[in-house]
Amino acid sequence: MVCELVGNLSAGATLLTPANEPLLSLPEAFRIKLLEEQASVLHNSVICAFNQLLDLKDLNTGVHSTRLAEWGLRVGQELGLDENTLRNLEVAALLHDIGKVGIPDAILRKPGKLDADEYALIKKHPDYGWAVLRMLPGFESAALDILHHHESVDGSGYPAGLRNSEIPIVSRIVCVIDAYDAMVSSRPYRKGLPFEEAARRLTACSGTQFDTVVVRSFLPIAHAEMDTVFAAAGTAVDSAL
């Protein structure tokens, strides 16, 4: 995970030139490698900083995002995605809810049903996330993936009403694992669903809301990690059995 790498670097490892030599005095190949490493650390630090911002907004949101990144990578590997797509997937899963920093807490934490105006506002969070991340070099693809993580394969989702393969594969993966985690997680106003019910809903909505191939790839992963995930989500495991 990118934040573990950044944590290790901040704990003591520093990218320095040999004997603190001036950068321009080094061989060109070494300079390029060093600059690439520095750019990578900066990129990962930005990801972790935004993830910490989510924690400050809502601890559950930050923990939820870390869980999604781990699941997303496993699903992406199962589907044979290339390394660049997997990197975008990790970023999109970690930061898919970054736009919620622009949503009032009164709406995010409302215990009852949202009214039409409140729901319209909360549906803006993918747009807010895209608007922030697209400004950062290297985050353009992840920003688009975040923008479309609430699209549905039948075209009924938002914000653009994309269908099937029009929706980026990363967005389709985040959509499935985000919905599952939301279903099994307990909240102050409701208990999380047992695994069997959450799995039933994902399967029932395959081909309409969710990508069928992604659901098929994800459910065995979710079942295998049921004990750990349900403990973190605040749901009693025995209710799933």
Secondary structure, DSSP 8 states (H G I E B T S, - for coil): -HHHHHHHHHTT-----GGG--GGGS-HHHHHHHHHHHHHHHHHHHHHHHHHHHHHH-HHHHHHHHHHHHHHHHHHHHTT--HHHHHHHHHHHHHTTGGGGGS-HHHHT-SS---HHHHHHHTTHHHHHHHHHTTSTT-HHHHHHHHTTT--TBS--SSS--BGGGS-HHHHHHHHHHHHHHHHS-BTTB----HHHHHHHHHHTBTTTB-HHHHHHHHHHHHHTHHHHHHHHT--GGGG-
